Each structure stands twice: as structure tokens, then as C-alpha cells.
Amino acid sequence: MTHMAMYSAEFFGTLILILLGDGVVANVSLNKSKAKDAGWIVVTAAWGLAVAVAAYITGWVSGAHLNPAVTIAMAVSGSLDWALVPGYIIFQILGGIVGAALVYVAFKDHFAATDDPDVKLGIFCTAPAIRNYGSNFITEVIGTIILVVGIMGINNANNEVGALSALLAGFLVWVIGLSLGGPTGYAINPARDLGPRIAHAILPIPGKRDSDWSYAYIPVIGPIVGGILGALIYMFFSNMWV
């Protein structure tokens, strides 16, 4: 598989992830949507299924990281050449931007029918329920540790899950959202947050607010730290069990 094939798979997979993930947030948040106020279960379930769908489409090409934190974790574990990491991350973020732009296109009339600028921003990126940067950072680190440990565990050869691995990764993201998502909105993925945040900044969204750049580093740095720690923790325990 060529490097460009892998990069394009990460772009397309992340695009699909964000289109469906940000799409469900738009669906339950924007005025006059038929799914308005459908709730947290709907949001977390859709994000999990979005991961599974994107992984089935592109996993056979690039591994379907769809997340710079996962990409860095795979490099730390030795499963990915470090030389591929910058390309993976760049194309993941680009996919996030385009996926978020498509959400805006799909819900354009509903954005216009919604007055609350915070609701509009929340469709694109995460924000904390209680703004405490230290606590928010730790929450993102913990969530991403579980993500990476879970992914590595699911894909351990001893589990022999085969084609079910993408579906199980979707369930993993679902349970992270259900269990740990409340404090920060569980970005656990720099591309999931930064790409759509950039899209929010550049799209002609009526009545939008600023893109909350003062918080933007938390869902980028927190997941990266969590991804590295998750890889190290999983390798520590798995080496004990061999």
C-alpha cells in the first residue's frame, strides 16, 4: 500500500467520522430538526457507530486510526513507522475540516433557524461542562488512555476478533462517551476537535461566536498525552502477561 493511499484513507475515514459524529450533534441540537433534544444516548451511540462505519471503510488501507492520538500511540508501540505520523495527522485534520463543512451544508437551514451561538459552536467542537483547564485536561487524558488501551486490547492477536474489531472499537467509543463524556464532551481525538473547530472559524455560519481558541489546546494536547500513556500502559501489562 502506498503512503498516499494510506493518507487518503485517513482523510476519507476521518471525513466520514466527523460527518456522522458532528451530524448527530447537529441533529439533536439545532432548531426544527426532527431529532431535536433526542439526548445523550443518541449522541454517544451515533459517535460509536460512526467510528465503526469509518473503520470498516478504510481500516484495510491505513488501519483506520482517524485520530492523531491513536496514530502516535501506534508509533510508540512500534506498530507504525514514525515517518508516516505527520502525513497521517495532516490528512486526519483535513478530513475533519471537510466532514464538518459537509455537516454545515446538510443543516444550513437549521443553523439559520437557531439563535444560540454556543449551540452552533458545540456542533463542531467540544467544550467543558465546568471550565477548569487542569481538570478538563486530565479528563481528556483518562478518556484517551482507555481508548488506546481498548483498541490495543481488542486487536491483540489472542482475542481473534477478526472483522469484528471495527465494531468493537465503535462500542469502545460508545462506552467512553456514556461513562466519561460528560465533563468535556470526550474529544479523545485532536482531529475530531481541531478540524471542525477550524471549519467553524472559516464557514459563513450566521450568528456564530468565536471558536473558543482559548480552550482548543485541551482536546489536542490531552488526547496526545493520553495516547502515549495508553500505549505505554498497555505494553507494560501485556508484557507481564506473555
MIBABA-638358 format. One record per residue: residue in three letters; x, y, z of N, C-alpha, C in turn. Coordinates in steps of 0.02 Angstrom, whole numbers, padded with zeros to 5 digits, always signed. Atoms other than C-alpha are relative to their C-alpha. Layout:
<atoms>
ALAXYZXYZXYZ ...
</atoms>
This chain:
<atoms>
MET+00043-00059+00000+00000+00000+00000+00045+00063+00000 THR-00041-00061+00003+00072+00170-00048-00017+00047+00057 HIS+00011-00049-00053+00091+00310+00078-00061+00043-00016 MET+00056-00043+00017-00033+00418-00018-00066-00037+00007 ALA+00061+00039-00010-00161+00278-00016-00019+00000+00074 MET+00013+00001-00072-00145+00268+00173-00023+00069+00024 TYR+00019-00068-00020-00154+00457+00192-00071+00016-00023 SER+00067-00014+00026-00308+00469+00081-00053-00039+00038 ALA+00047+00039-00040-00391+00330+00182-00012+00034+00067 GLU+00009-00036-00062-00360+00427+00342-00041+00063-00010 PHE+00041-00059+00016-00432+00583+00260-00073-00020-00007 PHE+00069+00019+00015-00587+00494+00198-00034-00030+00062 GLY+00029+00029-00060-00613+00394+00357-00017+00052+00052 THR+00013-00053-00049-00599+00548+00467-00057+00045-00024 LEU+00056-00038+00028-00716+00642+00350-00066-00034+00018 ILE+00061+00037-00014-00847+00505+00373-00015+00003+00075 LEU+00009-00003-00072-00819+00501+00561-00030+00067+00022 ILE+00024-00066-00021-00847+00689+00578-00068+00016-00031 LEU+00065-00011+00031-00991+00695+00454-00055-00032+00042 LEU+00050+00036-00039-01086+00566+00556+00000+00022+00073 GLY-00004-00019-00070-01023+00620+00727-00024+00071+00013 ASP+00026-00068-00007-01046+00807+00711-00072+00005-00026 GLY+00068+00001+00026-01202+00767+00612-00051-00016+00053 VAL+00048+00017-00052-01286+00685+00759-00008+00057+00051 VAL+00005-00057-00046-01244+00834+00870-00044+00054-00031 ALA+00043-00048+00033-01322+00949+00741-00073-00023+00001 ASN+00067+00029+00003-01472+00833+00729-00038+00010+00065 VAL+00034-00004-00065-01510+00839+00915+00001+00071+00029 SER-00010-00066-00029-01461+01021+00943-00035+00057-00037 LEU+00023-00058+00039-01522+01132+00802-00076+00003-00003 ASN+00072-00011+00003-01696+01206+00795-00030-00029-00063 LYS+00042+00027+00054-01829+01124+00686+00027-00066-00029 SER-00021+00067+00019-01728+00963+00668-00049-00051+00028 LYS+00046+00052-00024-01838+00809+00682+00027-00038+00060 ALA-00031+00036-00056-01714+00738+00809+00016+00046+00059 LYS-00016-00049-00053-01708+00894+00919-00013-00029+00069 ASP+00003+00021-00070-01674+00853+01101-00004-00075+00009 ALA+00002+00073-00006-01653+00667+01068+00045-00026+00056 GLY-00036+00016-00061-01519+00662+01203+00067-00034-00008 TRP-00069+00024-00004-01351+00595+01257+00008-00071-00026 ILE-00005+00068+00025-01386+00412+01218+00005-00001-00075 VAL-00001-00004+00073-01420+00456+01037+00068+00026-00024 VAL-00064-00029+00020-01263+00562+01026+00057-00051+00008 THR-00056+00047-00012-01146+00433+01103-00005-00062-00044 ALA+00009+00058+00043-01221+00289+01005+00022+00015-00071 ALA-00017-00019+00069-01202+00381+00840+00076+00009-00008 TRP-00073-00007+00005-01021+00428+00877+00034-00068-00003 GLY-00029+00067+00001-00981+00247+00915-00010-00035-00067 LEU+00013+00030+00065-01065+00186+00757+00038+00034-00056 ALA-00040-00037+00050-00977+00323+00658+00071-00027-00003 VAL-00067+00030-00002-00810+00253+00715+00001-00067-00035 ALA+00002+00067+00030-00861+00077+00665-00007+00004-00076 VAL+00011-00006+00072-00925+00129+00493+00063+00024-00035 ALA-00061-00027+00031-00770+00233+00454+00056-00051+00001 ALA-00054+00050-00005-00656+00093+00514-00011-00056-00050 TYR+00013+00052+00049-00741-00037+00405+00016+00023-00071 ILE-00012-00026+00068-00725+00076+00253+00075+00006-00014 THR-00070-00018+00014-00541+00122+00274+00051-00041+00038 GLY-00049+00035-00043-00463+00005+00402+00047-00045-00038 TRP-00042+00046+00038-00397-00117+00272+00055+00037-00038 VAL-00050-00039+00036-00299+00025+00192+00052+00029+00048 SER-00045-00038-00043-00225+00126+00335-00001-00021+00073 GLY+00009+00017-00071-00279+00042+00496-00055+00041+00032 ALA+00056-00042-00024-00416+00175+00516+00014+00028+00069 HIS-00014-00034-00063-00332+00273+00655-00050+00055+00011 LEU+00049-00054+00000-00440+00425+00616+00010+00048+00058 ASN-00011-00034-00064-00359+00507+00766+00075+00007+00011 PRO-00072-00008-00011-00185+00583+00790+00025-00033+00064 ALA-00021+00032-00063-00180+00516+00969+00011-00075-00011 VAL-00008+00071+00015-00205+00339+00904+00061-00011-00045 THR-00058+00006+00044-00077+00366+00766+00065+00004+00039 ILE-00061-00007-00041+00054+00425+00891+00008-00060+00046 ALA-00003+00060-00042+00010+00281+01007+00025-00060-00038 MET-00023+00057+00040+00035+00155+00867+00074+00006-00016 ALA-00072-00010+00011+00204+00232+00829+00040-00016+00062 VAL-00034+00015-00063+00253+00223+01013+00005-00075+00011 SER+00001+00073-00011+00205+00039+01016+00040-00038-00053 GLY-00038+00032+00052+00305+00004+00859-00042-00028-00057 SER+00044+00026+00051+00153-00036+00752-00004+00044-00062 LEU+00001-00047+00056+00176+00114+00637+00067+00035-00004 ASP-00063-00036+00013+00331+00192+00559-00010+00074+00018 TRP+00004-00071-00020+00362+00364+00637-00001+00046-00060 ALA-00002-00042+00060+00393+00431+00462-00069+00013-00028 LEU+00068-00008+00025+00208+00408+00423-00043+00045+00044 VAL+00042-00036-00049+00146+00502+00576-00020+00069-00024 PRO+00022-00067+00021+00150+00681+00507-00053-00002-00055 GLY+00049+00005+00054+00056+00631+00349-00067-00024+00025 TYR+00063+00023-00028-00074+00534+00445-00036+00057+00035 ILE+00032-00053-00039-00106+00681+00561-00027+00056-00044 ILE+00022-00053+00044-00115+00811+00424-00064-00019-00037 PHE+00059+00021+00038-00241+00710+00323-00059-00013+00046 GLN+00055+00007-00048-00344+00669+00477-00032+00067+00015 ILE+00027-00066-00014-00362+00853+00517-00037+00028-00060 LEU+00034-00023+00060-00405+00894+00337-00067-00035-00009 GLY+00063+00036+00003-00537+00758+00340-00051+00027+00049 GLY+00044-00030-00050-00608+00834+00498-00030+00066-00024 ILE+00024-00064+00025-00622+01004+00416-00054-00011-00052 VAL+00048+00011+00054-00711+00937+00262-00064-00033+00026 GLY+00059+00032-00029-00826+00823+00362-00045+00050+00036 ALA+00038-00051-00035-00879+00969+00471-00034+00048-00049 ALA+00030-00044+00050-00908+01078+00319-00062-00032-00032 LEU+00058+00035+00028-01025+00946+00249-00059-00001+00048 VAL+00054-00006-00050-01123+00948+00412-00034+00067-00007 TYR+00029-00067+00009-01147+01134+00389-00044+00003-00062 VAL+00039+00001+00062-01207+01107+00210-00067-00037+00011 ALA+00060+00040-00011-01330+00973+00266-00051+00035+00045 PHE+00044-00031-00050-01401+01077+00409-00003+00077-00007 LYS-00006-00072+00010-01382+01251+00333-00062+00038+00023 ASP+00061-00034-00018-01564+01299+00355-00012-00002+00076 HIS+00009+00007-00072-01563+01237+00535+00049+00044+00039 PHE-00046-00049-00030-01409+01339+00577-00032+00069-00001 ALA+00031-00066+00006-01503+01491+00513-00060+00007+00047 ALA+00059-00002-00044-01655+01443+00620+00017-00003+00074 THR-00022+00006-00069-01551+01428+00779+00036+00064+00020 ASP-00029-00064-00021-01504+01584+00877+00060-00008+00046 ASP-00052+00008-00051-01389+01514+01012+00068-00014-00031 PRO-00066+00011+00030-01207+01535+00957+00040-00055+00034 ASP-00035+00055-00034-01145+01413+01089-00022-00068-00027 VAL+00025+00062+00029-01256+01277+01018+00033-00012-00068 LYS-00031+00007+00066-01186+01311+00845+00073-00021+00006 LEU-00070+00019-00010-01007+01300+00907+00005-00072+00024 GLY-00002+00066-00029-01046+01141+01004-00011-00056-00051 ILE+00007+00050+00053-01090+01051+00843+00068-00017-00030 PHE-00065+00009+00032-00912+01072+00782+00054-00026+00048 CYS-00056+00016-00044-00804+01052+00936-00025-00006+00072 THR+00020+00011-00069-00805+01010+01120+00011+00062+00043 ALA-00008-00052-00051-00820+01123+01270-00015-00032+00067 PRO+00010+00032-00065-00812+01082+01455-00066+00020+00033 ALA+00059-00017-00038-00966+01074+01564+00017+00048+00057 ILE-00028-00046-00050-00863+01157+01702+00070+00017-00024 ARG-00064-00020+00029-00716+01257+01635+00053+00004+00054 ASN-00058+00004-00044-00565+01205+01736+00053-00036-00041 TYR-00046+00028+00050-00420+01180+01617+00039-00060+00026 GLY-00037+00056-00028-00324+01066+01734-00043-00063+00002 SER+00046+00057-00003-00473+00952+01766-00021-00023-00070 ASN+00020+00018+00068-00526+00959+01584+00055-00039-00035 PHE-00057+00034+00030-00351+00908+01529+00004-00072+00026 ILE-00005+00067-00030-00348+00760+01650-00056-00045-00026 THR+00056+00040+00026-00520+00702+01591+00015-00025-00070 GLU-00016+00020+00068-00462+00701+01410+00057-00052-00001 VAL-00054+00049-00004-00303+00608+01458-00028-00068+00020 ILE+00028+00063-00023-00401+00474+01552-00042-00033-00054 GLY+00042+00028+00053-00528+00452+01412+00041-00029-00057 THR-00041+00024+00056-00392+00433+01281+00043-00060+00021 ILE-00034+00061-00024-00294+00309+01388-00045-00060-00010 ILE+00047+00056+00008-00449+00199+01391-00010-00016-00073 LEU+00008+00011+00072-00471+00223+01204+00057-00042-00028 VAL-00059+00033+00029-00294+00169+01162+00009-00070+00030 VAL-00005+00066-00032-00287+00027+01290-00053-00046-00029 GLY+00054+00040+00028-00455-00033+01224+00014-00022-00071 ILE-00015+00017+00070-00402-00027+01042+00054-00053-00003 MET-00055+00048+00002-00240-00119+01076-00023-00068+00028 GLY+00025+00063-00027-00331-00248+01181-00045-00036-00049 ILE+00045+00030+00049-00467-00277+01051+00040-00033-00056 ASN-00039+00025+00057-00335-00302+00916+00056-00047+00019 ASN-00050+00050-00020-00224-00416+01019-00015-00066-00035 ALA+00009+00061+00039-00198-00574+00917-00033-00055+00040 ASN+00029+00053-00041-00252-00682+01064-00077+00004+00002 ASN+00073-00007-00002-00430-00614+01051-00033-00027-00063 GLU+00025+00029+00062-00453-00672+00871-00069+00028-00020 VAL+00066-00031+00015-00594-00547+00840-00010+00011-00074 GLY+00005-00006+00072-00555-00528+00656-00040+00061-00022 ALA+00039-00055+00030-00684-00424+00562-00043+00036+00051 LEU+00039-00034-00052-00773-00381+00725+00038+00057+00033 SER-00041-00049-00036-00630-00268+00779-00027+00071-00009 ALA+00025-00068+00011-00704-00111+00699-00064+00012+00039 LEU+00062-00007-00038-00874-00142+00777+00014+00007+00075 LEU-00017-00004-00071-00795-00170+00947+00033+00067+00016 ALA-00028-00068-00010-00696-00008+00927-00057+00051+00006 GLY+00058-00044-00005-00863+00078+00899-00034-00005+00068 PHE+00028+00009-00067-00932+00002+01059+00045+00032+00053 LEU-00047-00031-00046-00775+00061+01147-00011+00075+00004 VAL+00012-00072+00001-00803+00241+01093-00068+00016+00031 TRP+00066-00011-00029-00986+00225+01142+00004-00002+00077 VAL-00002+00005-00073-00946+00168+01319+00042+00056+00031 ILE-00038-00057-00025-00814+00304+01339-00046+00062+00005 GLY+00046-00056-00002-00946+00432+01294-00052-00006+00055 LEU+00050+00011-00052-01075+00355+01410+00029+00009+00070 SER-00029+00002-00067-00955+00339+01557+00042+00060+00017 LEU-00048-00053-00014-00830+00481+01540-00011+00063-00040 GLY+00007-00055+00047-00901+00601+01413-00029+00064+00028 GLY+00036-00058-00026-00999+00720+01524+00042+00062+00016 PRO-00038-00060-00019-00860+00834+01590+00026+00042-00059 THR-00031-00038+00055-00781+00883+01422-00031-00013-00068 GLY+00025+00017+00065-00883+00806+01283+00042-00052-00035 TYR-00044+00054+00022-00748+00672+01261+00025+00008-00072 ALA-00033-00006+00065-00648+00737+01114+00041-00063-00014 ILE-00046+00058+00005-00516+00599+01140+00031-00007-00069 ASN-00023+00003+00070-00458+00644+00965+00014+00071-00023 PRO-00015-00068+00023-00366+00802+00911-00031+00019-00067 ALA+00029-00015+00066-00428+00789+00731-00075+00010+00004 ARG+00072-00008-00009-00608+00769+00790-00018+00069+00025 ASP+00015-00066-00029-00596+00934+00883+00030+00057-00041 LEU-00034-00055+00033-00468+01040+00792-00025+00010-00072 GLY+00024-00007+00068-00526+01004+00614-00067+00036-00004 PRO+00064-00035+00001-00708+01050+00645+00003+00070+00030 ARG-00006-00067-00028-00655+01199+00752+00026+00048-00053 ILE-00024-00042+00056-00558+01266+00603-00057+00012-00049 ALA+00057-00008+00045-00712+01234+00495-00048+00053+00027 HIS+00044-00049-00031-00818+01333+00618+00027+00071-00010 ALA-00030-00066+00005-00695+01477+00609-00006+00029-00070 ILE-00003-00025+00069-00696+01488+00419-00067-00002-00037 LEU+00064+00006+00034-00875+01441+00373-00044+00062+00013 PRO+00044-00060-00007-01005+01581+00345-00063-00017+00040 ILE+00057+00020-00042-01116+01521+00489-00033+00062+00027 PRO+00033-00061-00025-01247+01653+00530-00004+00001+00076 GLY+00006-00009-00072-01241+01719+00707+00048-00041+00041 LYS-00047+00041-00038-01089+01618+00757+00041+00044+00048 ARG-00044-00032-00048-00975+01662+00903+00072-00015-00020 ASP-00070+00020+00011-00785+01649+00914+00006-00075+00009 SER-00009+00073+00000-00715+01473+00901+00032-00027+00064 ASP-00024+00020-00067-00657+01466+01084+00071-00028-00004 TRP-00069+00023+00008-00473+01454+01041+00038-00004+00066 SER-00033+00004-00065-00426+01480+01224-00004-00070+00030 TYR+00008+00068-00024-00489+01304+01258+00028-00051-00049 ALA-00013+00047+00054-00436+01224+01094+00060-00045+00012 TYR-00060+00041-00010-00268+01159+01156-00015-00061+00045 ILE+00015+00055-00046-00350+01047+01288-00018-00064-00039 PRO+00017+00061+00038-00433+00925+01164+00052-00019-00053 VAL-00056+00021+00043-00270+00921+01065+00055-00031+00042 ILE-00056+00025-00041-00135+00902+01197-00022-00057+00046 GLY+00024+00052-00046-00240+00799+01319-00003-00068-00033 PRO+00002+00065+00033-00277+00659+01195+00069-00025-00022 ILE-00067+00023+00019-00097+00655+01133+00037-00029+00060 VAL-00031+00026-00061-00032+00634+01310-00033-00066+00020 GLY+00036+00061-00017-00168+00505+01343+00017-00057-00047 GLY-00018+00052+00047-00125+00411+01185+00068-00030+00014 ILE-00067+00025-00016+00059+00398+01231-00002-00042+00064 LEU+00005+00037-00063+00018+00345+01409-00038-00065-00010 GLY+00038+00060+00013-00111+00221+01346+00042-00055-00032 ALA-00044+00049+00033+00016+00137+01232+00051-00029+00050 LEU-00050+00024-00048+00146+00128+01371-00032-00045+00053 ILE+00035+00041-00051+00020+00061+01498-00018-00068-00029 TYR+00019+00064+00029-00044-00072+01380+00061-00045-00012 MET-00060+00040+00011+00132-00127+01333+00028-00027+00065 PHE-00025+00022-00066+00182-00136+01517-00038-00062+00023 PHE+00040+00057-00025+00038-00251+01564+00003-00059-00047 SER+00000+00057+00046+00038-00355+01405+00066-00036+00002 ASN-00065+00034-00006+00224-00390+01426+00002-00043+00063 MET+00004+00040-00061+00186-00453+01602-00038-00065-00011 TRP+00045+00056+00008+00056-00572+01535+00025-00051-00052 VAL-00026+00047+00052+00160-00653+01398+00032-00060+00034 
</atoms>
